[in-house]
Amino acid sequence: MRTVVVGAGAAGLWAALHAAGRGPVTIVAPDPSAGSSTALAQGGIAAAVAEGDRPESHAADTIAAGAGLCDPEAVRILTTEAPAAIAELQAFGMTFDAGGAPTLEGGHTARRVLHAGGDATGWYLLRTLLGAVRTDDRIEWTPVRVAALVSSGGRATGVRTAGGEELEADRVILATGGATGIFGRRTGPDRATGQGMALAWDSGAALADLEFVQFHPTALDVPGHPARLLTEALRGEGAVLLDADGERFMPNVDPHAELAPRDVVARAIASVREATGRPVFLDARGIPDVRGRFPTVAASCREAGLDLARDLIPVAPAAHYFTGGVLTDTWARTTVPGLVACGEVACTGVHGANRLASNSLLEALVFGRRAALAEEGPGPAPMPLAPLDPIPEGSLPLEEIRTLTDQSLGVSRNGPELEAVCGKLGTASGPDRDRPASLVATLLARSALRREESRGGHFRTDFPETRPEWRLRQVVSPEGWSTLPVA
């Protein structure tokens, strides 16, 4: 079986390593060291490996964070296969801090997050997987971008590169990452603007849960400097959030205070900033050896003229993770035969309406392996229930899209602004060089407008309550809108 893997972050590399046992593999992607989400990941990998912890507890925390929309079977698979994924990583040479002793992060009820290099887990993971792939003579690497998926008879049969070369395959594994690059204030790479989702869409695949974008609560907020991530693990080790008067506010918002799920913390920070017109700060001064334990964060602060060990660090939410993506089943199969998807580009249903901290790298491993081992078979089959208004073939300039998404598709949304942004995106007629960003922003805005409630990473000020009739997943394809029930 010949496999083409599109993407070279954690999910793509892990999938390639496992697919190589079934036949030749070609990775088609630029070098991920230049700026992949995996390389930037500061958080760790969640797994119930500590004494006394259990996959069932990990699953319960994942479902609680997902606000009623997690697929229970996907969650069961994620959490039960997590320890084996960690063991396999270690066999490849990955080492974890403190002899593999897990730490605590927001939303978890146990210490189950494994870190490497302090706050550089993603980089250590990427380095390990790159080393394994580059020494595996069953895997070729073509360092170019994919322009389109090639199909025949409704089946994915390969890819066409940006240079016009066609590569045939018995199946294509899509692992291109997410689309937080469509936001101006973001923690991810600039180039993550939804290319994989657009490739899948153009081949006829369905997308799901696009309204749920996770905003990381604590991104650096210093004018003139990027919104660098300040990892969740800081709060897990005792850092607290303070208003401009030096008072904590999270204990009044949630019983878990700073360790509440990310959507809760992000909205609380945004609310305090809006109500006071003043900054919110992260205080990590009480963490022993904080600069040594969190070198990536310390360097980001230093670039902005701040000392993590001595200063209060101004923070604000930033787009961090696309919960939605290409609809898959638990074997990563999409609605298009021959096309499987894994990692952030995919939507397995494991995260529901809000991803639990440090489940993203884990999902890349668990479902990357499953994508590689998936047998031929039917994927999801949602039935369209409502028509889809035409999607513009052109696009808006990327910077204009980023301005619109920051203004109208952020931590809080409302109907009139969503209608306005849908209208602006619907008139896109410029050159299609930023078409993936326009396409994903359009589908995100329309999904957010349709969901008339607040849940997880989707908060509507005009529909602030969670509504039981909306306990369902929205699916959209070129054929129209449909829904999936939640067990």
Long-range contacts (C-beta under 8 A, 24 or more apart in sequence): 1-170, 1-171, 2-26, 2-168, 2-169, 2-170, 3-169, 3-170, 3-171, 3-172, 3-173, 3-372, 4-28, 4-158, 4-159, 4-167, 4-169, 4-171, 4-172, 4-173, 5-29, 5-172, 5-173, 5-175, 6-146, 6-159, 6-172, 6-173, 6-174, 6-175, 6-176, 6-196, 6-199, 7-173, 7-174, 7-175, 7-176, 7-177, 7-196, 7-343, 7-345, 8-32, 8-36, 8-141, 8-175, 9-36, 9-37, 9-38, 9-39, 9-126, 9-175, 9-177, 9-343, 9-344, 9-364, 10-38, 10-122, 10-125, 10-126, 10-129, 10-343, 10-361, 10-364, 10-365, 10-368, 11-175, 11-342, 11-343, 11-344, 11-345, 11-346, 11-363, 11-364, 11-365, 11-367, 11-368, 11-371, 12-173, 12-175, 12-176, 12-342, 12-343, 12-368, 13-126, 13-129, 13-130, 13-132, 13-133, 13-368, 14-129, 14-364, 14-365, 14-368, 14-369, 14-372, 15-173, 15-175, 15-342, 15-368, 15-369, 15-371, 15-372, 16-133, 16-139, 16-173, 16-372, 17-129, 17-132, 17-133, 17-136, 17-139, 17-372, 18-368, 18-369, 18-372, 18-373, 19-173, 19-371, 19-372, 19-373, 20-136, 20-138, 20-139, 22-372, 22-373, 23-170, 24-138, 24-140, 25-138, 25-139, 25-140, 26-139, 26-140, 26-141, 26-142, 26-167, 26-169, 27-133, 27-139, 27-140, 27-141, 27-142, 28-142, 28-144, 28-145, 28-146, 28-159, 28-161, 28-167, 29-141, 29-143, 29-145, 29-146, 29-176, 30-143, 30-144, 30-145, 31-143, 32-126, 32-130, 33-126, 33-130, 35-189, 35-190, 35-191, 36-126, 36-177, 36-189, 37-122, 37-177, 37-178, 37-188, 37-189, 37-192, 37-344, 38-122, 38-123, 38-125, 38-126, 38-361, 38-364, 39-122, 39-123, 39-126, 40-122, 40-187, 40-188, 40-189, 40-229, 41-121, 41-122, 41-123, 41-125, 41-360, 41-361, 42-119, 42-120, 42-121, 42-122, 42-229, 42-231, 42-233, 42-296, 42-297, 43-105, 43-113, 43-115, 43-119, 43-121, 43-122, 43-231, 43-232, 43-233, 43-357, 43-358, 43-360, 43-361, 44-102, 44-103, 44-105, 44-113, 44-114, 44-115, 44-116, 44-121, 44-233, 44-358, 44-361, 45-82, 45-85, 45-86, 45-89, 45-113, 45-114, 45-121, 45-125, 45-358, 45-361, 45-362, 45-365, 46-82, 46-105, 46-108, 46-112, 46-113, 46-114, 46-356, 46-357, 46-358, 46-359, 46-362, 47-82, 47-83, 47-85, 47-86, 47-102, 47-112, 47-114, 47-362, 48-79, 48-82, 48-83, 48-110, 48-112, 49-82, 49-83, 49-86, 49-100, 49-102, 49-112, 49-114, 50-101, 50-102, 50-110, 50-111, 50-112, 52-110, 53-102, 53-110, 53-111, 53-112, 55-79, 55-80, 55-82, 55-83, 57-109, 57-110, 58-82, 58-108, 58-110, 58-112, 60-109, 61-107, 61-108, 61-109, 61-110, 61-356, 62-350, 62-351, 62-352, 62-356, 62-359, 63-352, 64-107, 64-261, 65-107, 65-261, 65-262, 65-351, 65-352, 65-354, 65-355, 65-356, 65-456, 66-351, 66-352, 66-353, 66-354, 66-355, 66-356, 66-456, 67-263, 67-352, 67-353, 67-354, 67-455, 67-456, 67-466, 68-352, 68-353, 68-455, 68-466, 68-471, 68-486, 69-209, 69-212, 69-349, 69-352, 69-353, 69-455, 69-456, 69-471, 69-472, 69-473, 69-486, 70-349, 70-350, 70-351, 70-352, 70-486, 71-330, 71-348, 71-349, 71-350, 71-352, 71-486, 71-487, 72-487, 73-330, 73-487, 74-330, 74-348, 74-349, 74-350, 75-350, 77-330, 77-350, 77-366, 77-370, 78-350, 78-359, 78-362, 78-363, 78-366, 78-367, 81-366, 81-369, 82-362, 82-366, 85-362, 85-365, 85-366, 85-369, 86-114, 89-125, 89-128, 89-365, 92-128, 92-129, 92-132, 93-128, 93-131, 93-132, 94-124, 94-125, 94-128, 95-124, 103-233, 103-236, 103-237, 104-236, 104-237, 104-259, 105-232, 105-233, 105-235, 105-236, 105-259, 105-357, 105-358, 106-232, 106-235, 106-236, 106-256, 106-258, 106-259, 106-260, 106-261, 106-262, 106-265, 106-357, 107-256, 107-259, 107-260, 107-261, 107-262, 107-356, 107-357, 108-259, 108-356, 108-357, 108-358, 113-233, 113-236, 113-357, 113-358, 115-233, 117-295, 117-296, 118-292, 118-293, 118-294, 118-295, 118-296, 119-231, 119-233, 119-293, 119-294, 119-295, 119-296, 119-297, 120-295, 120-296, 121-361, 122-361, 125-361, 142-167, 145-195, 146-195, 146-199, 148-199, 148-202, 149-199, 149-200, 149-202, 149-203, 149-339, 151-203, 151-204, 151-336, 154-204, 154-336, 154-337, 155-336, 155-337, 155-338, 156-203, 156-336, 156-337, 156-338, 156-339, 157-338, 169-338, 170-338, 171-338, 171-339, 171-340, 172-338, 172-339, 172-340, 173-332, 173-340, 173-341, 173-342, 173-371, 173-372, 174-199, 174-200, 174-326, 174-334, 174-339, 174-340, 174-341, 174-342, 174-345, 174-346, 175-341, 175-342, 175-343, 175-345, 175-364, 175-368, 175-371, 176-343, 176-345, 177-343, 177-344, 177-345, 178-321, 178-322, 178-325, 178-344, 178-345, 179-322, 179-436, 179-437, 179-440, 180-213, 180-319, 180-320, 180-321, 180-322, 181-437, 182-319, 182-398, 182-401, 182-402, 182-405, 182-437, 182-440, 182-441, 182-444, 183-213, 183-318, 183-319, 183-402, 183-405, 183-406, 183-409, 183-410, 184-399, 184-402, 184-403, 184-405, 184-406, 185-219, 185-227, 185-316, 185-317, 185-318, 185-319, 185-406, 185-410, 186-227, 186-318, 186-319, 186-320, 187-216, 187-219, 187-227, 187-228, 187-229, 187-318, 187-319, 187-320, 188-319, 188-320, 188-321, 193-398, 193-434, 193-436, 193-437, 193-440, 194-322, 194-436, 194-437, 194-439, 194-440, 195-436, 196-325, 196-326, 196-341, 196-345, 197-325, 197-326, 197-345, 197-436, 197-439, 197-440, 198-435, 198-436, 198-439, 198-440, 200-326, 200-334, 200-336, 200-339, 200-341, 200-345, 201-439, 201-477, 201-478, 203-336, 203-339, 204-335, 204-336, 204-477, 204-478, 204-479, 205-326, 205-327, 205-334, 205-335, 205-336, 205-339, 205-341, 205-477, 206-326, 206-327, 206-334, 206-335, 206-380, 206-382, 206-475, 206-476, 206-477, 206-482, 207-324, 207-325, 207-326, 207-327, 207-347, 207-443, 207-475, 207-476, 207-477, 208-324, 208-325, 208-326, 208-327, 208-347, 208-349, 208-473, 208-474, 208-475, 208-476, 208-484, 209-323, 209-324, 209-325, 209-347, 209-349, 209-353, 209-447, 209-473, 209-474, 210-322, 210-324, 210-325, 210-440, 210-443, 210-444, 210-447, 210-474, 210-476, 211-324, 211-444, 211-447, 211-448, 211-450, 211-451, 211-457, 211-458, 211-474, 212-323, 212-324, 212-351, 212-352, 212-353, 212-354, 212-456, 212-457, 212-458, 213-319, 213-321, 213-322, 213-323, 213-324, 213-409, 213-444, 213-457, 213-458, 214-262, 214-263, 214-319, 214-320, 214-321, 214-322, 214-323, 214-354, 214-355, 214-457, 215-262, 215-263, 215-266, 215-317, 215-318, 215-319, 215-320, 215-410, 215-411, 215-457, 216-262, 216-266, 216-317, 216-318, 216-319, 216-320, 216-321, 217-241, 217-262, 217-265, 217-266, 217-268, 217-269, 217-315, 217-317, 218-265, 218-269, 218-282, 218-315, 219-315, 219-316, 219-317, 219-318, 219-320, 220-300, 220-301, 220-304, 220-313, 220-314, 220-315, 221-279, 221-314, 221-315, 221-316, 222-304, 222-305, 222-306, 222-314, 225-303, 225-304, 227-316, 227-318, 228-297, 228-300, 228-303, 228-304, 229-297, 229-300, 229-318, 229-320, 230-282, 230-297, 230-300, 230-313, 230-315, 231-294, 231-296, 231-297, 232-262, 232-357, 232-358, 233-294, 234-282, 234-284, 234-287, 234-290, 234-294, 234-297, 235-259, 235-282, 237-287, 237-293, 238-284, 238-286, 238-287, 239-282, 239-283, 239-284, 239-286, 239-287, 240-282, 240-283, 241-265, 241-268, 241-269, 241-280, 241-281, 241-282, 241-283, 241-315, 242-280, 242-281, 242-282, 242-283, 242-312, 243-272, 243-276, 243-278, 243-280, 243-281, 244-276, 244-278, 244-279, 244-280, 244-281, 261-354, 261-356, 262-320, 262-354, 262-355, 262-357, 262-457, 263-353, 263-354, 263-456, 263-457, 263-459, 266-317, 266-411, 267-411, 267-412, 267-459, 269-315, 269-316, 269-317, 270-316, 270-317, 270-410, 270-411, 270-412, 273-316, 279-314, 279-316, 280-314, 280-315, 280-316, 281-312, 281-313, 281-314, 281-315, 282-312, 282-313, 282-315, 283-312, 283-313, 284-308, 284-309, 284-313, 285-309, 285-310, 285-311, 285-312, 317-410, 317-411, 319-405, 319-410, 321-355, 321-360, 323-347, 323-351, 323-352, 323-353, 323-354, 323-355, 323-456, 323-457, 324-444, 324-447, 327-379, 327-380, 327-382, 327-475, 328-367, 328-379, 328-380, 329-379, 329-380, 330-370, 331-370, 331-371, 331-373, 331-374, 331-375, 331-377, 332-367, 332-370, 332-371, 332-374, 333-374, 333-377, 333-378, 333-379, 333-380, 334-379, 334-380, 335-379, 335-380, 335-381, 335-382, 335-477, 336-379, 337-376, 337-379, 340-371, 340-374, 341-371, 342-367, 342-368, 342-370, 342-371, 343-367, 343-368, 349-473, 349-484, 352-456, 353-455, 353-456, 353-457, 353-458, 354-456, 354-457, 380-475, 380-484, 382-475, 382-477, 382-482, 382-483, 382-484, 383-482, 384-477, 384-479, 384-480, 384-481, 384-482, 385-480, 385-481, 385-482, 385-483, 386-480, 386-481, 386-482, 387-480, 387-481, 388-476, 388-477, 388-478, 388-479, 388-480, 388-481, 389-426, 389-446, 391-439, 391-442, 391-443, 392-425, 392-426, 392-427, 392-428, 392-429, 392-438, 392-442, 393-432, 393-435, 394-428, 394-429, 394-430, 394-431, 394-432, 394-435, 394-438, 395-428, 395-430, 395-431, 395-432, 395-433, 395-434, 395-435, 395-437, 395-438, 395-439, 396-424, 396-425, 396-428, 396-430, 396-434, 396-438, 397-430, 397-434, 398-434, 398-437, 401-425, 401-434, 401-437, 401-438, 401-441, 404-441, 405-441, 405-444, 408-445, 409-441, 409-444, 409-445, 409-448, 411-459, 412-459, 412-460, 412-461, 413-448, 413-458, 413-459, 413-460, 413-461, 414-460, 414-461, 414-462, 415-449, 415-452, 415-460, 415-462, 415-463, 418-445, 418-448, 418-449, 419-449, 421-445, 422-446, 422-449, 443-476, 446-476, 447-474, 447-476, 450-474, 450-481
